Amino acid sequence: MNSPSNHIHPVLVTGGAGFIGANFVLQAITDGLRVINLDKLTYAGNPDTLASLHGNDRHHFVHGDIGDRTLVARLLAEHRPDAIVNFAAESHVDRSIDGPAEFVQTNVVGTLALLESARDYWRSLEGAARDGFRFLHVSTDEVYGSLGAEGKFTETTPYAPNSPYSASKAASDHLVRAFHHTYGLPVLTTNCSNNYGPYQFPEKLIPLVIQKALAGESLPVYGDGKNIRDWLFVGDHCSAIRRVLEAGRVGETYNVGGNAERENIAVVKTICALLDASQPLAGGKPRESLISYVKDRPGHDRRYAIDSGKLQGELGWKPSQTFESGIAQTVDWYLAHQPWVKRVLDGSYRMERLGS
């Protein structure tokens, strides 16, 4: 006999083996949802992250591409999801500098194909199912470009992307908007600041620094280290997406930020201090002495900061973690999950610098 959970309409999550997507899936399953998880398993998709869900009848993993119209149409017809949450994206700025075409293929062409599949499926629905369906597109604050010393990005900030990655995400955001205004597809878009937390692929700043600092290796910092990012704990980002999915106004964009602006150099020094306290280097050498400044990457935006007042005011969401609590949890997680990290690093990625 079917368990009651099998009667819950699932959510189709794309890119659900990537860093943010997998955290979202793990949180959703814990909260009793059913998830159809479609992921292409490129370098940043890691089925290892989902190992705890093995044998869970509320998680159905499908290895495939959002650009595969036949596959996506079959999944939609078969599972009848209430929502699609689109995390699927190439997301590393440095990789986009080395190879922009792949970013356009996944983030623009792939999102377009997914939108067309979603529109056709939505049109086939009737009554409450049609009224309740949502397409939520997960995007980035990088579409807004770079800020000066003052001010924050809001939902009305003009787009001014500066890297091939952010340009491809800007294009996908525009397509999502166009499908709402042209076809009536009930869409929602979230633009988030820099995420960090468990299961992040170790080419990004925080996990890269943790691994190198643990090993006592040189810690490369771009430029003068004073580039500023607003840091958002991944669990808080996932709860924001769930809240927007539940109660966001159709056609609207919601910015998600962690209220945690930090210079990159301050982030690196915080990680050094946490590791010095828990796992001192031989001879008590401070890890801050490992910091080395390297040539800045091309088009490196100086400052991002998100105003998430709309999300907080309209939907009552706020981050549960401060930067201090979130980074301490994150360092602890990496220390406790070194086998996960080592399996990632056994693959094609070797913590080399990209995008120079």
Secondary structure as UniProt FT lines:
FT   HELIX           4..7
FT   STRAND          11..14
FT   TURN            16..17
FT   HELIX           19..30
FT   TURN            31..32
FT   STRAND          35..39
FT   TURN            43..44
FT   HELIX           47..53
FT   TURN            54..55
FT   TURN            57..58
FT   STRAND          59..63
FT   TURN            66..67
FT   HELIX           69..79
FT   STRAND          83..86
FT   HELIX           93..98
FT   HELIX           100..103
FT   HELIX           104..110
FT   HELIX           111..124
FT   HELIX           127..132
FT   STRAND          134..140
FT   HELIX           141..144
FT   TURN            155..156
FT   HELIX           164..183
FT   STRAND          187..192
FT   STRAND          194..196
FT   TURN            198..199
FT   TURN            202..203
FT   HELIX           205..214
FT   TURN            215..216
FT   STRAND          219..222
FT   TURN            223..224
FT   STRAND          228..233
FT   HELIX           234..247
FT   TURN            250..251
FT   STRAND          253..256
FT   STRAND          261..263
FT   HELIX           264..278
FT   HELIX           282..284
FT   HELIX           287..290
FT   STRAND          291..294
FT   TURN            298..299
FT   HELIX           309..315
FT   HELIX           323..336
FT   HELIX           338..345
//
